[in-house]
Amino acid sequence: MPFIVEASTSDPAAREGHAKGNLADYEICPTRPKACEQTHRYHRSGYWVEVYDQDSGELLSGPINPDQPLPSYIV
């Protein structure tokens, strides 16, 4: 199952509707380990992070606050 890892400049939960103006970057990751690595990279860079199932669009993890410790389990 491929994953989409999104990096945002502000809390994605605070955005209204489907506005993506705060989206800074995203990466399509073919495996769980790659999705976890990318999540770590974005988090270390100070971004809010969300991880989605690419096929269903389901939110699997996040939003992950850059000011908080990274969860031990991401996906």
CHARMM internal coordinates of N, CA and C (Angstrom, degrees):
IC EDIT
DIST 1 N 1 CA 1.4509
DIST 1 CA 1 C 1.5288
ANGL 1 N 1 CA 1 C 108.14
DIST 1 C 2 N 1.3169
ANGL 1 CA 1 C 2 N 118.24
DIHE 1 N 1 CA 1 C 2 N 122.56
DIST 2 N 2 CA 1.4718
ANGL 1 C 2 N 2 CA 120.46
DIHE 1 CA 1 C 2 N 2 CA 175.86
DIST 2 CA 2 C 1.5309
ANGL 2 N 2 CA 2 C 111.24
DIHE 1 C 2 N 2 CA 2 C -78.56
DIST 2 C 3 N 1.3181
ANGL 2 CA 2 C 3 N 114.33
DIHE 2 N 2 CA 2 C 3 N 152.99
DIST 3 N 3 CA 1.4594
ANGL 2 C 3 N 3 CA 121.96
DIHE 2 CA 2 C 3 N 3 CA -178.50
DIST 3 CA 3 C 1.5184
ANGL 3 N 3 CA 3 C 109.66
DIHE 2 C 3 N 3 CA 3 C -121.80
DIST 3 C 4 N 1.3239
ANGL 3 CA 3 C 4 N 116.04
DIHE 3 N 3 CA 3 C 4 N 151.56
DIST 4 N 4 CA 1.4585
ANGL 3 C 4 N 4 CA 121.81
DIHE 3 CA 3 C 4 N 4 CA 170.93
DIST 4 CA 4 C 1.5214
ANGL 4 N 4 CA 4 C 106.49
DIHE 3 C 4 N 4 CA 4 C -113.13
DIST 4 C 5 N 1.3168
ANGL 4 CA 4 C 5 N 116.59
DIHE 4 N 4 CA 4 C 5 N 123.40
DIST 5 N 5 CA 1.4590
ANGL 4 C 5 N 5 CA 122.21
DIHE 4 CA 4 C 5 N 5 CA 177.90
DIST 5 CA 5 C 1.5237
ANGL 5 N 5 CA 5 C 106.47
DIHE 4 C 5 N 5 CA 5 C -108.05
DIST 5 C 6 N 1.3334
ANGL 5 CA 5 C 6 N 116.50
DIHE 5 N 5 CA 5 C 6 N 119.90
DIST 6 N 6 CA 1.4641
ANGL 5 C 6 N 6 CA 121.87
DIHE 5 CA 5 C 6 N 6 CA -178.03
DIST 6 CA 6 C 1.5222
ANGL 6 N 6 CA 6 C 110.66
DIHE 5 C 6 N 6 CA 6 C -109.41
DIST 6 C 7 N 1.3323
ANGL 6 CA 6 C 7 N 115.47
DIHE 6 N 6 CA 6 C 7 N 139.07
DIST 7 N 7 CA 1.4653
ANGL 6 C 7 N 7 CA 122.69
DIHE 6 CA 6 C 7 N 7 CA 175.88
DIST 7 CA 7 C 1.5197
ANGL 7 N 7 CA 7 C 108.05
DIHE 6 C 7 N 7 CA 7 C -113.11
DIST 7 C 8 N 1.3271
ANGL 7 CA 7 C 8 N 116.59
DIHE 7 N 7 CA 7 C 8 N 127.17
DIST 8 N 8 CA 1.4628
ANGL 7 C 8 N 8 CA 121.97
DIHE 7 CA 7 C 8 N 8 CA -178.61
DIST 8 CA 8 C 1.5195
ANGL 8 N 8 CA 8 C 110.56
DIHE 7 C 8 N 8 CA 8 C -122.31
DIST 8 C 9 N 1.3254
ANGL 8 CA 8 C 9 N 115.55
DIHE 8 N 8 CA 8 C 9 N 151.83
DIST 9 N 9 CA 1.4613
ANGL 8 C 9 N 9 CA 120.96
DIHE 8 CA 8 C 9 N 9 CA -179.51
DIST 9 CA 9 C 1.5181
ANGL 9 N 9 CA 9 C 112.93
DIHE 8 C 9 N 9 CA 9 C -85.11
DIST 9 C 10 N 1.3282
ANGL 9 CA 9 C 10 N 117.49
DIHE 9 N 9 CA 9 C 10 N -12.41
DIST 10 N 10 CA 1.4618
ANGL 9 C 10 N 10 CA 121.46
DIHE 9 CA 9 C 10 N 10 CA 177.61
DIST 10 CA 10 C 1.5248
ANGL 10 N 10 CA 10 C 108.57
DIHE 9 C 10 N 10 CA 10 C -144.15
DIST 10 C 11 N 1.3063
ANGL 10 CA 10 C 11 N 116.57
DIHE 10 N 10 CA 10 C 11 N 171.69
DIST 11 N 11 CA 1.4610
ANGL 10 C 11 N 11 CA 122.34
DIHE 10 CA 10 C 11 N 11 CA -176.64
DIST 11 CA 11 C 1.5298
ANGL 11 N 11 CA 11 C 110.22
DIHE 10 C 11 N 11 CA 11 C -59.49
DIST 11 C 12 N 1.3309
ANGL 11 CA 11 C 12 N 118.58
DIHE 11 N 11 CA 11 C 12 N 113.86
DIST 12 N 12 CA 1.4651
ANGL 11 C 12 N 12 CA 120.68
DIHE 11 CA 11 C 12 N 12 CA 179.83
DIST 12 CA 12 C 1.5232
ANGL 12 N 12 CA 12 C 112.78
DIHE 11 C 12 N 12 CA 12 C -61.65
DIST 12 C 13 N 1.3217
ANGL 12 CA 12 C 13 N 117.91
DIHE 12 N 12 CA 12 C 13 N -27.12
DIST 13 N 13 CA 1.4620
ANGL 12 C 13 N 13 CA 120.91
DIHE 12 CA 12 C 13 N 13 CA 179.61
DIST 13 CA 13 C 1.5254
ANGL 13 N 13 CA 13 C 111.50
DIHE 12 C 13 N 13 CA 13 C -68.19
DIST 13 C 14 N 1.3189
ANGL 13 CA 13 C 14 N 117.43
DIHE 13 N 13 CA 13 C 14 N -20.92
DIST 14 N 14 CA 1.4605
ANGL 13 C 14 N 14 CA 121.36
DIHE 13 CA 13 C 14 N 14 CA -178.16
DIST 14 CA 14 C 1.5255
ANGL 14 N 14 CA 14 C 112.67
DIHE 13 C 14 N 14 CA 14 C -87.65
DIST 14 C 15 N 1.3244
ANGL 14 CA 14 C 15 N 118.08
DIHE 14 N 14 CA 14 C 15 N -10.13
DIST 15 N 15 CA 1.4694
ANGL 14 C 15 N 15 CA 119.48
DIHE 14 CA 14 C 15 N 15 CA -179.01
DIST 15 CA 15 C 1.5207
ANGL 15 N 15 CA 15 C 109.82
DIHE 14 C 15 N 15 CA 15 C -74.47
DIST 15 C 16 N 1.3150
ANGL 15 CA 15 C 16 N 115.14
DIHE 15 N 15 CA 15 C 16 N 154.57
DIST 16 N 16 CA 1.4579
ANGL 15 C 16 N 16 CA 120.33
DIHE 15 CA 15 C 16 N 16 CA -177.80
DIST 16 CA 16 C 1.5188
ANGL 16 N 16 CA 16 C 109.97
DIHE 15 C 16 N 16 CA 16 C -101.73
DIST 16 C 17 N 1.3156
ANGL 16 CA 16 C 17 N 116.27
DIHE 16 N 16 CA 16 C 17 N 136.51
DIST 17 N 17 CA 1.4582
ANGL 16 C 17 N 17 CA 121.06
DIHE 16 CA 16 C 17 N 17 CA 178.36
DIST 17 CA 17 C 1.5162
ANGL 17 N 17 CA 17 C 111.88
DIHE 16 C 17 N 17 CA 17 C 61.40
DIST 17 C 18 N 1.3137
ANGL 17 CA 17 C 18 N 115.48
DIHE 17 N 17 CA 17 C 18 N -136.79
DIST 18 N 18 CA 1.4586
ANGL 17 C 18 N 18 CA 120.67
DIHE 17 CA 17 C 18 N 18 CA -178.76
DIST 18 CA 18 C 1.5169
ANGL 18 N 18 CA 18 C 111.46
DIHE 17 C 18 N 18 CA 18 C -105.70
DIST 18 C 19 N 1.3201
ANGL 18 CA 18 C 19 N 117.66
DIHE 18 N 18 CA 18 C 19 N 22.87
DIST 19 N 19 CA 1.4652
ANGL 18 C 19 N 19 CA 121.29
DIHE 18 CA 18 C 19 N 19 CA 179.88
DIST 19 CA 19 C 1.5184
ANGL 19 N 19 CA 19 C 109.74
DIHE 18 C 19 N 19 CA 19 C -61.72
DIST 19 C 20 N 1.3107
ANGL 19 CA 19 C 20 N 116.55
DIHE 19 N 19 CA 19 C 20 N 130.67
DIST 20 N 20 CA 1.4625
ANGL 19 C 20 N 20 CA 121.35
DIHE 19 CA 19 C 20 N 20 CA 179.78
DIST 20 CA 20 C 1.5247
ANGL 20 N 20 CA 20 C 110.18
DIHE 19 C 20 N 20 CA 20 C -117.95
DIST 20 C 21 N 1.3181
ANGL 20 CA 20 C 21 N 118.27
DIHE 20 N 20 CA 20 C 21 N 23.85
DIST 21 N 21 CA 1.4536
ANGL 20 C 21 N 21 CA 121.68
DIHE 20 CA 20 C 21 N 21 CA -177.85
DIST 21 CA 21 C 1.5123
ANGL 21 N 21 CA 21 C 113.94
DIHE 20 C 21 N 21 CA 21 C -62.28
DIST 21 C 22 N 1.3202
ANGL 21 CA 21 C 22 N 117.01
DIHE 21 N 21 CA 21 C 22 N -19.07
DIST 22 N 22 CA 1.4615
ANGL 21 C 22 N 22 CA 119.80
DIHE 21 CA 21 C 22 N 22 CA -179.42
DIST 22 CA 22 C 1.5310
ANGL 22 N 22 CA 22 C 112.08
DIHE 21 C 22 N 22 CA 22 C -94.24
DIST 22 C 23 N 1.3276
ANGL 22 CA 22 C 23 N 118.29
DIHE 22 N 22 CA 22 C 23 N 0.15
DIST 23 N 23 CA 1.4664
ANGL 22 C 23 N 23 CA 121.79
DIHE 22 CA 22 C 23 N 23 CA -179.55
DIST 23 CA 23 C 1.5237
ANGL 23 N 23 CA 23 C 109.53
DIHE 22 C 23 N 23 CA 23 C -73.04
DIST 23 C 24 N 1.3366
ANGL 23 CA 23 C 24 N 116.00
DIHE 23 N 23 CA 23 C 24 N 118.88
DIST 24 N 24 CA 1.4637
ANGL 23 C 24 N 24 CA 121.44
DIHE 23 CA 23 C 24 N 24 CA -178.28
DIST 24 CA 24 C 1.5231
ANGL 24 N 24 CA 24 C 111.56
DIHE 23 C 24 N 24 CA 24 C -94.06
DIST 24 C 25 N 1.3304
ANGL 24 CA 24 C 25 N 116.72
DIHE 24 N 24 CA 24 C 25 N -34.99
DIST 25 N 25 CA 1.4624
ANGL 24 C 25 N 25 CA 120.72
DIHE 24 CA 24 C 25 N 25 CA -176.57
DIST 25 CA 25 C 1.5223
ANGL 25 N 25 CA 25 C 108.49
DIHE 24 C 25 N 25 CA 25 C -167.64
DIST 25 C 26 N 1.3202
ANGL 25 CA 25 C 26 N 115.80
DIHE 25 N 25 CA 25 C 26 N 163.23
DIST 26 N 26 CA 1.4587
ANGL 25 C 26 N 26 CA 120.54
DIHE 25 CA 25 C 26 N 26 CA 173.29
DIST 26 CA 26 C 1.5157
ANGL 26 N 26 CA 26 C 108.52
DIHE 25 C 26 N 26 CA 26 C -151.75
DIST 26 C 27 N 1.3096
ANGL 26 CA 26 C 27 N 115.61
DIHE 26 N 26 CA 26 C 27 N 160.26
DIST 27 N 27 CA 1.4648
ANGL 26 C 27 N 27 CA 121.56
DIHE 26 CA 26 C 27 N 27 CA 179.74
DIST 27 CA 27 C 1.5205
ANGL 27 N 27 CA 27 C 108.12
DIHE 26 C 27 N 27 CA 27 C -141.49
DIST 27 C 28 N 1.3290
ANGL 27 CA 27 C 28 N 116.76
DIHE 27 N 27 CA 27 C 28 N 134.79
DIST 28 N 28 CA 1.4582
ANGL 27 C 28 N 28 CA 121.47
DIHE 27 CA 27 C 28 N 28 CA 173.02
DIST 28 CA 28 C 1.5205
ANGL 28 N 28 CA 28 C 106.77
DIHE 27 C 28 N 28 CA 28 C -92.65
DIST 28 C 29 N 1.3183
ANGL 28 CA 28 C 29 N 115.80
DIHE 28 N 28 CA 28 C 29 N 121.63
DIST 29 N 29 CA 1.4701
ANGL 28 C 29 N 29 CA 121.88
DIHE 28 CA 28 C 29 N 29 CA -175.12
DIST 29 CA 29 C 1.5288
ANGL 29 N 29 CA 29 C 108.84
DIHE 28 C 29 N 29 CA 29 C -116.07
DIST 29 C 30 N 1.3281
ANGL 29 CA 29 C 30 N 118.11
DIHE 29 N 29 CA 29 C 30 N 126.04
DIST 30 N 30 CA 1.4611
ANGL 29 C 30 N 30 CA 120.92
DIHE 29 CA 29 C 30 N 30 CA -175.87
DIST 30 CA 30 C 1.5311
ANGL 30 N 30 CA 30 C 114.99
DIHE 29 C 30 N 30 CA 30 C -75.65
DIST 30 C 31 N 1.3291
ANGL 30 CA 30 C 31 N 117.87
DIHE 30 N 30 CA 30 C 31 N -17.48
DIST 31 N 31 CA 1.4705
ANGL 30 C 31 N 31 CA 120.50
DIHE 30 CA 30 C 31 N 31 CA -176.52
DIST 31 CA 31 C 1.5245
ANGL 31 N 31 CA 31 C 111.02
DIHE 30 C 31 N 31 CA 31 C -136.01
DIST 31 C 32 N 1.3295
ANGL 31 CA 31 C 32 N 115.96
DIHE 31 N 31 CA 31 C 32 N 162.47
DIST 32 N 32 CA 1.4701
ANGL 31 C 32 N 32 CA 121.28
DIHE 31 CA 31 C 32 N 32 CA 176.22
DIST 32 CA 32 C 1.5241
ANGL 32 N 32 CA 32 C 112.13
DIHE 31 C 32 N 32 CA 32 C -59.10
DIST 32 C 33 N 1.3460
ANGL 32 CA 32 C 33 N 118.98
DIHE 32 N 32 CA 32 C 33 N -47.66
DIST 33 N 33 CA 1.4716
ANGL 32 C 33 N 33 CA 118.35
DIHE 32 CA 32 C 33 N 33 CA -179.96
DIST 33 CA 33 C 1.5302
ANGL 33 N 33 CA 33 C 113.04
DIHE 32 C 33 N 33 CA 33 C -58.61
DIST 33 C 34 N 1.3367
ANGL 33 CA 33 C 34 N 117.09
DIHE 33 N 33 CA 33 C 34 N -39.34
DIST 34 N 34 CA 1.4708
ANGL 33 C 34 N 34 CA 120.08
DIHE 33 CA 33 C 34 N 34 CA 178.62
DIST 34 CA 34 C 1.5274
ANGL 34 N 34 CA 34 C 110.40
DIHE 33 C 34 N 34 CA 34 C -66.88
DIST 34 C 35 N 1.3382
ANGL 34 CA 34 C 35 N 117.24
DIHE 34 N 34 CA 34 C 35 N -39.33
DIST 35 N 35 CA 1.4648
ANGL 34 C 35 N 35 CA 120.81
DIHE 34 CA 34 C 35 N 35 CA 178.30
DIST 35 CA 35 C 1.5267
ANGL 35 N 35 CA 35 C 110.48
DIHE 34 C 35 N 35 CA 35 C -63.84
DIST 35 C 36 N 1.3194
ANGL 35 CA 35 C 36 N 117.08
DIHE 35 N 35 CA 35 C 36 N -40.35
DIST 36 N 36 CA 1.4699
ANGL 35 C 36 N 36 CA 120.99
DIHE 35 CA 35 C 36 N 36 CA 178.37
DIST 36 CA 36 C 1.5257
ANGL 36 N 36 CA 36 C 110.95
DIHE 35 C 36 N 36 CA 36 C -66.08
DIST 36 C 37 N 1.3322
ANGL 36 CA 36 C 37 N 117.20
DIHE 36 N 36 CA 36 C 37 N -42.25
DIST 37 N 37 CA 1.4682
ANGL 36 C 37 N 37 CA 121.02
DIHE 36 CA 36 C 37 N 37 CA 177.90
DIST 37 CA 37 C 1.5243
ANGL 37 N 37 CA 37 C 110.99
DIHE 36 C 37 N 37 CA 37 C -60.54
DIST 37 C 38 N 1.3338
ANGL 37 CA 37 C 38 N 116.22
DIHE 37 N 37 CA 37 C 38 N -44.92
DIST 38 N 38 CA 1.4660
ANGL 37 C 38 N 38 CA 119.85
DIHE 37 CA 37 C 38 N 38 CA -178.92
DIST 38 CA 38 C 1.5227
ANGL 38 N 38 CA 38 C 110.52
DIHE 37 C 38 N 38 CA 38 C -67.10
DIST 38 C 39 N 1.3234
ANGL 38 CA 38 C 39 N 117.31
DIHE 38 N 38 CA 38 C 39 N -38.25
DIST 39 N 39 CA 1.4604
ANGL 38 C 39 N 39 CA 121.03
DIHE 38 CA 38 C 39 N 39 CA 176.68
DIST 39 CA 39 C 1.5220
ANGL 39 N 39 CA 39 C 110.09
DIHE 38 C 39 N 39 CA 39 C -59.81
DIST 39 C 40 N 1.3206
ANGL 39 CA 39 C 40 N 117.44
DIHE 39 N 39 CA 39 C 40 N -44.10
DIST 40 N 40 CA 1.4706
ANGL 39 C 40 N 40 CA 121.71
DIHE 39 CA 39 C 40 N 40 CA 177.64
DIST 40 CA 40 C 1.5309
ANGL 40 N 40 CA 40 C 110.60
DIHE 39 C 40 N 40 CA 40 C -60.66
DIST 40 C 41 N 1.3292
ANGL 40 CA 40 C 41 N 117.27
DIHE 40 N 40 CA 40 C 41 N -43.73
DIST 41 N 41 CA 1.4763
ANGL 40 C 41 N 41 CA 120.68
DIHE 40 CA 40 C 41 N 41 CA -179.49
DIST 41 CA 41 C 1.5298
ANGL 41 N 41 CA 41 C 111.51
DIHE 40 C 41 N 41 CA 41 C -61.53
DIST 41 C 42 N 1.3257
ANGL 41 CA 41 C 42 N 115.97
DIHE 41 N 41 CA 41 C 42 N -48.80
DIST 42 N 42 CA 1.4679
ANGL 41 C 42 N 42 CA 119.35
DIHE 41 CA 41 C 42 N 42 CA -179.60
DIST 42 CA 42 C 1.5267
ANGL 42 N 42 CA 42 C 110.76
DIHE 41 C 42 N 42 CA 42 C -63.26
DIST 42 C 43 N 1.3183
ANGL 42 CA 42 C 43 N 116.88
DIHE 42 N 42 CA 42 C 43 N -43.27
DIST 43 N 43 CA 1.4656
ANGL 42 C 43 N 43 CA 121.24
DIHE 42 CA 42 C 43 N 43 CA -178.78
DIST 43 CA 43 C 1.5272
ANGL 43 N 43 CA 43 C 110.48
DIHE 42 C 43 N 43 CA 43 C -61.71
DIST 43 C 44 N 1.3395
ANGL 43 CA 43 C 44 N 117.59
DIHE 43 N 43 CA 43 C 44 N -45.30
DIST 44 N 44 CA 1.4685
ANGL 43 C 44 N 44 CA 121.39
DIHE 43 CA 43 C 44 N 44 CA 178.14
DIST 44 CA 44 C 1.5306
ANGL 44 N 44 CA 44 C 111.87
DIHE 43 C 44 N 44 CA 44 C -62.97
DIST 44 C 45 N 1.3320
ANGL 44 CA 44 C 45 N 116.47
DIHE 44 N 44 CA 44 C 45 N -27.13
DIST 45 N 45 CA 1.4673
ANGL 44 C 45 N 45 CA 120.95
DIHE 44 CA 44 C 45 N 45 CA 179.45
DIST 45 CA 45 C 1.5228
ANGL 45 N 45 CA 45 C 112.45
DIHE 44 C 45 N 45 CA 45 C -82.90
DIST 45 C 46 N 1.3361
ANGL 45 CA 45 C 46 N 117.80
DIHE 45 N 45 CA 45 C 46 N -1.89
DIST 46 N 46 CA 1.4576
ANGL 45 C 46 N 46 CA 121.58
DIHE 45 CA 45 C 46 N 46 CA 175.76
DIST 46 CA 46 C 1.5159
ANGL 46 N 46 CA 46 C 115.51
DIHE 45 C 46 N 46 CA 46 C 91.28
DIST 46 C 47 N 1.3217
ANGL 46 CA 46 C 47 N 117.89
DIHE 46 N 46 CA 46 C 47 N 19.42
DIST 47 N 47 CA 1.4636
ANGL 46 C 47 N 47 CA 121.33
DIHE 46 CA 46 C 47 N 47 CA 179.47
DIST 47 CA 47 C 1.5205
ANGL 47 N 47 CA 47 C 111.63
DIHE 46 C 47 N 47 CA 47 C -97.99
DIST 47 C 48 N 1.3295
ANGL 47 CA 47 C 48 N 115.05
DIHE 47 N 47 CA 47 C 48 N 152.25
DIST 48 N 48 CA 1.4581
ANGL 47 C 48 N 48 CA 121.40
DIHE 47 CA 47 C 48 N 48 CA 165.87
DIST 48 CA 48 C 1.5218
ANGL 48 N 48 CA 48 C 105.46
DIHE 47 C 48 N 48 CA 48 C -72.76
DIST 48 C 49 N 1.3353
ANGL 48 CA 48 C 49 N 118.56
DIHE 48 N 48 CA 48 C 49 N 141.28
DIST 49 N 49 CA 1.4633
ANGL 48 C 49 N 49 CA 120.80
DIHE 48 CA 48 C 49 N 49 CA -175.19
DIST 49 CA 49 C 1.5270
ANGL 49 N 49 CA 49 C 110.69
DIHE 48 C 49 N 49 CA 49 C -128.79
DIST 49 C 50 N 1.3363
ANGL 49 CA 49 C 50 N 114.47
DIHE 49 N 49 CA 49 C 50 N 138.74
DIST 50 N 50 CA 1.4595
ANGL 49 C 50 N 50 CA 122.01
DIHE 49 CA 49 C 50 N 50 CA 172.90
DIST 50 CA 50 C 1.5226
ANGL 50 N 50 CA 50 C 108.05
DIHE 49 C 50 N 50 CA 50 C -131.58
DIST 50 C 51 N 1.3397
ANGL 50 CA 50 C 51 N 116.35
DIHE 50 N 50 CA 50 C 51 N 144.87
DIST 51 N 51 CA 1.4605
ANGL 50 C 51 N 51 CA 121.65
DIHE 50 CA 50 C 51 N 51 CA 178.42
DIST 51 CA 51 C 1.5277
ANGL 51 N 51 CA 51 C 108.15
DIHE 50 C 51 N 51 CA 51 C -121.70
DIST 51 C 52 N 1.3428
ANGL 51 CA 51 C 52 N 115.46
DIHE 51 N 51 CA 51 C 52 N 127.39
DIST 52 N 52 CA 1.4583
ANGL 51 C 52 N 52 CA 122.41
DIHE 51 CA 51 C 52 N 52 CA -178.66
DIST 52 CA 52 C 1.5220
ANGL 52 N 52 CA 52 C 110.97
DIHE 51 C 52 N 52 CA 52 C -118.89
DIST 52 C 53 N 1.3262
ANGL 52 CA 52 C 53 N 116.05
DIHE 52 N 52 CA 52 C 53 N 151.65
DIST 53 N 53 CA 1.4617
ANGL 52 C 53 N 53 CA 122.12
DIHE 52 CA 52 C 53 N 53 CA 167.74
DIST 53 CA 53 C 1.5295
ANGL 53 N 53 CA 53 C 105.53
DIHE 52 C 53 N 53 CA 53 C -75.33
DIST 53 C 54 N 1.3210
ANGL 53 CA 53 C 54 N 117.89
DIHE 53 N 53 CA 53 C 54 N 122.53
DIST 54 N 54 CA 1.4622
ANGL 53 C 54 N 54 CA 120.02
DIHE 53 CA 53 C 54 N 54 CA -176.37
DIST 54 CA 54 C 1.5245
ANGL 54 N 54 CA 54 C 111.84
DIHE 53 C 54 N 54 CA 54 C -65.05
DIST 54 C 55 N 1.3276
ANGL 54 CA 54 C 55 N 117.79
DIHE 54 N 54 CA 54 C 55 N -35.50
DIST 55 N 55 CA 1.4610
ANGL 54 C 55 N 55 CA 120.70
DIHE 54 CA 54 C 55 N 55 CA -176.44
DIST 55 CA 55 C 1.5233
ANGL 55 N 55 CA 55 C 113.03
DIHE 54 C 55 N 55 CA 55 C -72.42
DIST 55 C 56 N 1.3293
ANGL 55 CA 55 C 56 N 117.08
DIHE 55 N 55 CA 55 C 56 N -45.15
DIST 56 N 56 CA 1.4683
ANGL 55 C 56 N 56 CA 120.39
DIHE 55 CA 55 C 56 N 56 CA -175.45
DIST 56 CA 56 C 1.5253
ANGL 56 N 56 CA 56 C 113.39
DIHE 55 C 56 N 56 CA 56 C -97.89
DIST 56 C 57 N 1.3424
ANGL 56 CA 56 C 57 N 117.19
DIHE 56 N 56 CA 56 C 57 N -19.74
DIST 57 N 57 CA 1.4616
ANGL 56 C 57 N 57 CA 120.64
DIHE 56 CA 56 C 57 N 57 CA -175.79
DIST 57 CA 57 C 1.5186
ANGL 57 N 57 CA 57 C 113.00
DIHE 56 C 57 N 57 CA 57 C 80.32
DIST 57 C 58 N 1.3276
ANGL 57 CA 57 C 58 N 117.11
DIHE 57 N 57 CA 57 C 58 N 3.40
DIST 58 N 58 CA 1.4645
ANGL 57 C 58 N 58 CA 121.52
DIHE 57 CA 57 C 58 N 58 CA -178.54
DIST 58 CA 58 C 1.5302
ANGL 58 N 58 CA 58 C 111.15
DIHE 57 C 58 N 58 CA 58 C -68.23
DIST 58 C 59 N 1.3279
ANGL 58 CA 58 C 59 N 115.60
DIHE 58 N 58 CA 58 C 59 N 134.19
DIST 59 N 59 CA 1.4603
ANGL 58 C 59 N 59 CA 121.23
DIHE 58 CA 58 C 59 N 59 CA 174.89
DIST 59 CA 59 C 1.5248
ANGL 59 N 59 CA 59 C 107.99
DIHE 58 C 59 N 59 CA 59 C -73.34
DIST 59 C 60 N 1.3386
ANGL 59 CA 59 C 60 N 116.35
DIHE 59 N 59 CA 59 C 60 N 119.67
DIST 60 N 60 CA 1.4609
ANGL 59 C 60 N 60 CA 121.43
DIHE 59 CA 59 C 60 N 60 CA -177.63
DIST 60 CA 60 C 1.5203
ANGL 60 N 60 CA 60 C 112.75
DIHE 59 C 60 N 60 CA 60 C -99.94
DIST 60 C 61 N 1.3265
ANGL 60 CA 60 C 61 N 116.35
DIHE 60 N 60 CA 60 C 61 N -29.29
DIST 61 N 61 CA 1.4625
ANGL 60 C 61 N 61 CA 120.30
DIHE 60 CA 60 C 61 N 61 CA -178.01
DIST 61 CA 61 C 1.5188
ANGL 61 N 61 CA 61 C 109.24
DIHE 60 C 61 N 61 CA 61 C -153.66
DIST 61 C 62 N 1.3363
ANGL 61 CA 61 C 62 N 115.03
DIHE 61 N 61 CA 61 C 62 N 137.39
DIST 62 N 62 CA 1.4519
ANGL 61 C 62 N 62 CA 119.17
DIHE 61 CA 61 C 62 N 62 CA 175.85
DIST 62 CA 62 C 1.5102
ANGL 62 N 62 CA 62 C 112.46
DIHE 61 C 62 N 62 CA 62 C 110.37
DIST 62 C 63 N 1.3031
ANGL 62 CA 62 C 63 N 114.93
DIHE 62 N 62 CA 62 C 63 N -179.53
DIST 63 N 63 CA 1.4589
ANGL 62 C 63 N 63 CA 126.68
DIHE 62 CA 62 C 63 N 63 CA 1.31
DIST 63 CA 63 C 1.5362
ANGL 63 N 63 CA 63 C 111.86
DIHE 62 C 63 N 63 CA 63 C -68.52
DIST 63 C 64 N 1.3274
ANGL 63 CA 63 C 64 N 115.21
DIHE 63 N 63 CA 63 C 64 N 138.60
DIST 64 N 64 CA 1.4599
ANGL 63 C 64 N 64 CA 122.58
DIHE 63 CA 63 C 64 N 64 CA 179.76
DIST 64 CA 64 C 1.5214
ANGL 64 N 64 CA 64 C 107.93
DIHE 63 C 64 N 64 CA 64 C -100.79
DIST 64 C 65 N 1.3207
ANGL 64 CA 64 C 65 N 115.93
DIHE 64 N 64 CA 64 C 65 N 118.23
DIST 65 N 65 CA 1.4629
ANGL 64 C 65 N 65 CA 123.61
DIHE 64 CA 64 C 65 N 65 CA -176.96
DIST 65 CA 65 C 1.5298
ANGL 65 N 65 CA 65 C 109.86
DIHE 64 C 65 N 65 CA 65 C -73.95
DIST 65 C 66 N 1.3337
ANGL 65 CA 65 C 66 N 118.60
DIHE 65 N 65 CA 65 C 66 N 128.11
DIST 66 N 66 CA 1.4642
ANGL 65 C 66 N 66 CA 120.28
DIHE 65 CA 65 C 66 N 66 CA -179.99
DIST 66 CA 66 C 1.5264
ANGL 66 N 66 CA 66 C 113.38
DIHE 65 C 66 N 66 CA 66 C -68.43
DIST 66 C 67 N 1.3248
ANGL 66 CA 66 C 67 N 117.64
DIHE 66 N 66 CA 66 C 67 N -16.99
DIST 67 N 67 CA 1.4623
ANGL 66 C 67 N 67 CA 121.35
DIHE 66 CA 66 C 67 N 67 CA 179.89
DIST 67 CA 67 C 1.5295
ANGL 67 N 67 CA 67 C 112.72
DIHE 66 C 67 N 67 CA 67 C -89.16
DIST 67 C 68 N 1.3226
ANGL 67 CA 67 C 68 N 116.23
DIHE 67 N 67 CA 67 C 68 N -2.47
DIST 68 N 68 CA 1.4630
ANGL 67 C 68 N 68 CA 121.66
DIHE 67 CA 67 C 68 N 68 CA 179.54
DIST 68 CA 68 C 1.5275
ANGL 68 N 68 CA 68 C 109.23
DIHE 67 C 68 N 68 CA 68 C -112.76
DIST 68 C 69 N 1.3357
ANGL 68 CA 68 C 69 N 117.60
DIHE 68 N 68 CA 68 C 69 N 159.42
DIST 69 N 69 CA 1.4676
ANGL 68 C 69 N 69 CA 119.41
DIHE 68 CA 68 C 69 N 69 CA 176.42
DIST 69 CA 69 C 1.5312
ANGL 69 N 69 CA 69 C 110.77
DIHE 68 C 69 N 69 CA 69 C -61.63
DIST 69 C 70 N 1.3100
ANGL 69 CA 69 C 70 N 115.64
DIHE 69 N 69 CA 69 C 70 N 146.68
DIST 70 N 70 CA 1.4592
ANGL 69 C 70 N 70 CA 121.09
DIHE 69 CA 69 C 70 N 70 CA 177.49
DIST 70 CA 70 C 1.5253
ANGL 70 N 70 CA 70 C 109.03
DIHE 69 C 70 N 70 CA 70 C -68.59
DIST 70 C 71 N 1.3326
ANGL 70 CA 70 C 71 N 118.67
DIHE 70 N 70 CA 70 C 71 N 134.61
DIST 71 N 71 CA 1.4659
ANGL 70 C 71 N 71 CA 119.89
DIHE 70 CA 70 C 71 N 71 CA 178.06
DIST 71 CA 71 C 1.5295
ANGL 71 N 71 CA 71 C 111.08
DIHE 70 C 71 N 71 CA 71 C -58.99
DIST 71 C 72 N 1.3141
ANGL 71 CA 71 C 72 N 116.92
DIHE 71 N 71 CA 71 C 72 N 150.09
DIST 72 N 72 CA 1.4677
ANGL 71 C 72 N 72 CA 120.40
DIHE 71 CA 71 C 72 N 72 CA -179.75
DIST 72 CA 72 C 1.5269
ANGL 72 N 72 CA 72 C 111.19
DIHE 71 C 72 N 72 CA 72 C -70.86
DIST 72 C 73 N 1.3356
ANGL 72 CA 72 C 73 N 117.38
DIHE 72 N 72 CA 72 C 73 N -28.32
DIST 73 N 73 CA 1.4659
ANGL 72 C 73 N 73 CA 121.07
DIHE 72 CA 72 C 73 N 73 CA 176.93
DIST 73 CA 73 C 1.5138
ANGL 73 N 73 CA 73 C 108.10
DIHE 72 C 73 N 73 CA 73 C -118.78
DIST 73 C 74 N 1.3235
ANGL 73 CA 73 C 74 N 116.90
DIHE 73 N 73 CA 73 C 74 N 125.90
DIST 74 N 74 CA 1.4655
ANGL 73 C 74 N 74 CA 121.08
DIHE 73 CA 73 C 74 N 74 CA -179.07
DIST 74 CA 74 C 1.5218
ANGL 74 N 74 CA 74 C 109.81
DIHE 73 C 74 N 74 CA 74 C -106.33
DIST 74 C 75 N 1.3259
ANGL 74 CA 74 C 75 N 117.80
DIHE 74 N 74 CA 74 C 75 N -63.23
DIST 75 N 75 CA 1.4757
ANGL 74 C 75 N 75 CA 122.92
DIHE 74 CA 74 C 75 N 75 CA 175.30
DIST 75 CA 75 C 1.5072
ANGL 75 N 75 CA 75 C 108.90
DIHE 74 C 75 N 75 CA 75 C -144.05
END
COOR INIT
IC SEED 1 N 1 CA 1 C
IC BUILD
